[in-house]
Amino acid sequence: MQKRPLADATRLDITMQRLCYQLIENHGDFSKTALIGLQPRGVFVARRLKAHLERILEGRKIRLGELDVTFYRDDFRRREILAPSATNMDFVIEGLKVVLVDDVLYTGRTIRSGLDALIDFGRPEKVELLTLIDRRYSRHLPIEPDYIGISVDTITEEKVKVQWKETDGEDGIWLVLVSEQ
Protein backbone atom coordinates (compact mmCIF):
# COMPACT_ATOMS: atom_id res chain seq x y z
CA MET A 1 0.00 0.00 0.00
CA GLN A 2 1.38 3.37 -1.00
CA LYS A 3 1.07 5.89 1.81
CA ARG A 4 2.88 9.03 2.80
CA PRO A 5 3.12 10.26 6.41
CA LEU A 6 1.65 13.70 7.12
CA ALA A 7 2.25 13.66 10.87
CA ASP A 8 3.76 11.29 13.40
CA ALA A 9 2.66 11.08 17.04
CA THR A 10 4.91 13.98 18.09
CA ARG A 11 3.70 16.35 15.38
CA LEU A 12 0.08 15.33 16.04
CA ASP A 13 0.51 16.19 19.74
CA ILE A 14 2.14 19.55 18.92
CA THR A 15 -0.69 20.34 16.50
CA MET A 16 -3.31 19.50 19.13
CA GLN A 17 -1.58 21.75 21.68
CA ARG A 18 -1.43 24.62 19.18
CA LEU A 19 -5.16 24.23 18.49
CA CYS A 20 -5.81 24.36 22.25
CA TYR A 21 -3.96 27.64 22.63
CA GLN A 22 -5.86 29.11 19.69
CA LEU A 23 -9.12 28.04 21.34
CA ILE A 24 -8.06 29.59 24.66
CA GLU A 25 -7.24 32.87 22.88
CA ASN A 26 -10.83 33.04 21.62
CA HIS A 27 -12.76 31.32 24.42
CA GLY A 28 -10.81 32.13 27.58
CA ASP A 29 -11.71 29.78 30.43
CA PHE A 30 -14.38 27.91 28.41
CA SER A 31 -17.12 28.81 30.90
CA LYS A 32 -19.47 29.66 28.00
CA THR A 33 -18.11 27.18 25.44
CA ALA A 34 -18.61 23.51 24.59
CA LEU A 35 -16.66 21.15 22.34
CA ILE A 36 -18.81 18.81 20.28
CA GLY A 37 -17.09 15.99 18.43
CA LEU A 38 -18.76 14.57 15.35
CA GLN A 39 -19.06 10.78 15.32
CA PRO A 40 -17.30 8.63 14.54
CA ARG A 41 -13.75 10.03 14.32
CA GLY A 42 -14.18 13.66 15.37
CA VAL A 43 -14.82 12.50 18.92
CA PHE A 44 -11.20 11.35 19.22
CA VAL A 45 -9.99 14.83 18.31
CA ALA A 46 -12.47 16.43 20.74
CA ARG A 47 -11.47 14.10 23.59
CA ARG A 48 -7.78 14.89 23.08
CA LEU A 49 -8.52 18.62 22.94
CA LYS A 50 -10.52 18.35 26.17
CA ALA A 51 -7.66 16.56 27.95
CA HIS A 52 -5.11 19.14 26.78
CA LEU A 53 -7.38 22.08 27.65
CA GLU A 54 -8.10 20.77 31.15
CA ARG A 55 -4.36 20.35 31.76
CA ILE A 56 -3.53 23.80 30.39
CA LEU A 57 -6.42 25.45 32.26
CA GLU A 58 -5.37 23.61 35.45
CA GLY A 59 -8.30 21.28 35.96
CA ARG A 60 -11.12 23.45 34.63
CA LYS A 61 -13.87 21.10 33.42
CA ILE A 62 -14.56 21.45 29.70
CA ARG A 63 -18.00 20.56 28.33
CA LEU A 64 -17.70 17.77 25.76
CA GLY A 65 -20.48 16.38 23.62
CA GLU A 66 -20.49 13.65 21.01
CA LEU A 67 -22.91 14.02 18.12
CA ASP A 68 -23.98 11.33 15.65
CA VAL A 69 -25.03 12.81 12.29
CA THR A 70 -25.86 9.55 10.48
CA PHE A 71 -29.54 10.28 9.89
CA TYR A 72 -28.93 13.94 9.05
CA ARG A 73 -26.70 13.15 6.07
CA ASP A 74 -28.15 13.91 2.65
CA ASP A 75 -26.67 10.67 1.28
CA PHE A 76 -27.47 8.25 4.08
CA ARG A 77 -29.96 6.24 1.98
CA ARG A 78 -27.53 6.01 -0.95
CA ARG A 79 -24.51 4.66 0.85
CA GLU A 80 -23.71 1.67 2.97
CA ILE A 81 -24.69 2.67 6.47
CA LEU A 82 -22.66 1.54 9.38
CA ALA A 83 -24.40 1.20 12.69
CA PRO A 84 -25.21 4.63 14.08
CA SER A 85 -22.96 5.86 16.85
CA ALA A 86 -24.12 7.29 20.15
CA THR A 87 -25.00 10.91 20.70
CA ASN A 88 -23.93 12.01 24.14
CA MET A 89 -24.56 15.57 25.32
CA ASP A 90 -25.37 15.94 29.00
CA PHE A 91 -25.67 19.73 28.86
CA VAL A 92 -27.84 22.33 27.17
CA ILE A 93 -26.22 24.22 24.29
CA GLU A 94 -28.69 27.12 24.42
CA GLY A 95 -26.64 30.33 24.56
CA LEU A 96 -23.27 28.57 24.52
CA LYS A 97 -20.48 29.02 22.02
CA VAL A 98 -20.07 25.65 20.33
CA VAL A 99 -16.94 24.37 18.64
CA LEU A 100 -17.84 21.53 16.25
CA VAL A 101 -14.87 19.19 15.97
CA ASP A 102 -14.09 16.73 13.18
CA ASP A 103 -10.97 14.90 12.08
CA VAL A 104 -10.95 15.53 8.31
CA LEU A 105 -12.83 18.22 6.38
CA TYR A 106 -13.28 17.21 2.76
CA THR A 107 -16.57 18.05 1.00
CA GLY A 108 -18.25 19.77 3.97
CA ARG A 109 -21.28 17.48 3.91
CA THR A 110 -20.61 15.96 7.33
CA ILE A 111 -20.32 19.44 8.83
CA ARG A 112 -23.62 20.50 7.24
CA SER A 113 -25.19 17.40 8.78
CA GLY A 114 -23.64 18.30 12.12
CA LEU A 115 -25.16 21.77 12.00
CA ASP A 116 -28.58 20.27 11.24
CA ALA A 117 -28.26 17.79 14.12
CA LEU A 118 -26.97 20.44 16.51
CA ILE A 119 -30.11 22.56 16.18
CA ASP A 120 -32.14 19.71 17.71
CA PHE A 121 -30.28 20.40 20.96
CA GLY A 122 -30.97 24.12 21.19
CA ARG A 123 -29.80 27.39 19.75
CA PRO A 124 -26.15 28.13 20.43
CA GLU A 125 -24.88 31.69 20.60
CA LYS A 126 -22.22 30.88 18.01
CA VAL A 127 -20.88 27.85 16.16
CA GLU A 128 -17.26 27.49 15.09
CA LEU A 129 -15.55 24.63 13.27
CA LEU A 130 -12.28 22.97 14.22
CA THR A 131 -10.84 20.33 11.96
CA LEU A 132 -7.62 18.43 12.44
CA ILE A 133 -7.06 18.06 8.68
CA ASP A 134 -8.39 20.41 6.02
CA ARG A 135 -8.42 18.82 2.57
CA ARG A 136 -8.64 21.99 0.53
CA TYR A 137 -10.08 22.39 -2.97
CA SER A 138 -12.72 19.67 -2.64
CA ARG A 139 -15.73 21.37 -1.10
CA HIS A 140 -19.26 20.64 -2.22
CA LEU A 141 -20.54 23.26 0.21
CA PRO A 142 -19.20 26.69 1.22
CA ILE A 143 -17.86 25.57 4.60
CA GLU A 144 -14.51 26.69 5.99
CA PRO A 145 -12.98 25.85 9.38
CA ASP A 146 -12.18 28.48 12.00
CA TYR A 147 -9.35 26.33 13.39
CA ILE A 148 -7.15 24.09 11.23
CA GLY A 149 -4.59 21.60 12.47
CA ILE A 150 -2.96 20.77 9.13
CA SER A 151 -3.94 21.85 5.61
CA VAL A 152 -3.22 19.39 2.84
CA ASP A 153 -3.81 19.54 -0.89
CA THR A 154 -5.07 16.21 -2.17
CA ILE A 155 -6.42 14.71 -5.35
CA THR A 156 -9.63 12.69 -5.55
CA GLU A 157 -7.71 9.38 -5.57
CA GLU A 158 -6.13 10.13 -2.20
CA LYS A 159 -7.57 9.73 1.27
CA VAL A 160 -6.37 11.12 4.58
CA LYS A 161 -6.27 8.49 7.33
CA VAL A 162 -5.99 9.65 10.93
CA GLN A 163 -4.89 6.92 13.32
CA TRP A 164 -5.49 7.05 17.07
CA LYS A 165 -3.67 5.08 19.71
CA GLU A 166 -7.01 4.20 21.33
CA THR A 167 -8.38 2.40 18.26
CA ASP A 168 -5.51 1.89 15.81
CA GLY A 169 -2.61 1.20 18.17
CA GLU A 170 -0.61 4.32 17.25
CA ASP A 171 -1.09 8.01 16.57
CA GLY A 172 -0.38 9.31 13.09
CA ILE A 173 -1.79 10.87 9.97
CA TRP A 174 -1.26 9.36 6.54
CA LEU A 175 -2.05 10.26 2.94
CA VAL A 176 -3.12 7.02 1.22
CA LEU A 177 -3.75 6.30 -2.44
CA VAL A 178 -7.43 5.16 -2.54
CA SER A 179 -6.98 2.60 -5.31
CA GLU A 180 -4.46 0.76 -3.12
CA GLN A 181 -6.32 0.66 0.18
N, C-alpha and C positions, 0 to 999 in steps of 0.2 A: 504494500500500500504506500502510495506516495503522499507524504505529509511533510509540512514545514512548520517548525515551532514558531509561534508568535510570542509566547511568554512561558517561562518556567515558573516554578513555585515561588521563587524569590521575587521575580518581576510582578507576578500576580499579587503578591502580598503588598509590595510597594504601591502598586496601582490602587489597590483597595484602600490603603492608608491615605493616599492623595485624595481620593474621592471623599473620604470621611472629612478631611480638613476643608474641602470645598463645601461640603454640606454644613459643617459647623459655621463657616463664614456667613452662610445665608440663613441658617436656622438657629443659630445660637445654642441654647441648652436643650433644644428639642421639646420644650414644654408644650408647644402648640403644633407639633409635627408628628407624622406617622410614616413609617416605611411600609410599603405594601409590595411584597414579592409576587410576581406572576408565576403561577404553576406552569410547567413543572420545574424548570431550571432557574428561573429568576429568584426562587425562594432561597437557593444556596447563596446567591450574591447578597440578598437582603439579610440573611442570617449572619454572614461574615461581617457585613457593614455594621449590624447591630452590635456584635461582639467588639469590634474595633471602637465604635463610638462610645460604648459603655466604659471601655478601658480608658479612652482619651478623656472622657467627661467624668472620670473618677466615680464610676458606679451609678451614674444617673440611669434610670430605667428608660429605655427607648421603646415606644410602641411599635410592634411588628405584626403585620397581618399577612396572610397568605391567601391569594385570590385565584380561584380556578375560572378560566374564561372559556372552557370547552364549548358550552352551549351558547355562547355569545359570538362565536366565530361565524363569519359569513360563508365559510366553506365546510362547516362541520358535517353536513350531509353528503358532501362530495369526496370526502377523504376517509381513509381508514381511521376510525376513532379508537384511541386507546381508552382505557378505563378513566373516567373523570377523576381528578385529584380532589383533595379536600380544600374547602374554603375555611379559613380560620381567622376570624377577626373578632376579638373579644372586647372591642371598644367601638364607640360611635365616632364616625368621621365628620359629622356635622360641624362645620366651622374650623376644622383642622387644615393645616397645610399637609398635603399628601405627596409623597415621593413614590411614584410607581417605579419598580425595579425589575429589570429583565436582564438576561445574560447577553443575548445577541439581538440587535435591531437590524432587520433586513428589509422586509417590505413595508412594515408598519401595521400590518393587519392584526397582529396579536395585541399591539398597544391599543388600537381602536377598540378591540374586543374588551380589553381591560378597562377602558374608559366607560364603555357601556355597562359592564358588570359593576363597576365602582358606584355608579349612580344609584344602584339598588340599596346601597348602604348609607345613603345620605348625601348631603350636598357639601363637599369640602370648600374651604375658603379659596384654595388654590391647588392645582395639580401640576407637579413637575415630573420629568422623566429622567431616570438614571439608567444607563445601559453600560454594561461592562465592555461590550464590543459593538462598535458602530460599523456595519457594512455599508459604506456609502454608495451612492449611485444606483440603488436598486429599489427605491421606494415606489410603492403603488399608491401611497397616501402621503399627504404633506405633513409628515410627523418628523420632528427633529428633537433629539435629546437635549436636556439642559445640562446634564453631566455625562461625560464620556470617559470611560477608562482607556480604551485603545481604539483608534480609528484604523480601519483596514480597507483597502480597495481590493475588491474581489471580482471574479467573473462568475457567470451563472453556473459553471461546472465545478465551482469550489464551494466548500462548506466550512464554516468555522465550528470547531468542536471544543467546548470548554469542559475540562475534566476537573472533578472535585474529589478530594481525598475521601470524603464520606461515602461516595458511591462508586468511584472509579479507581480508587486506590492511590491516586496521586493527583496533585494540582498541576494544571498546565492548560495552555491554549494552543490549538493546532489549526493550521489551514490544510484541509484535506481535499484531494481531487475526488469529486462525487462519483465519477465512473469507476473508481477503484475502491470504493468503500466496502 
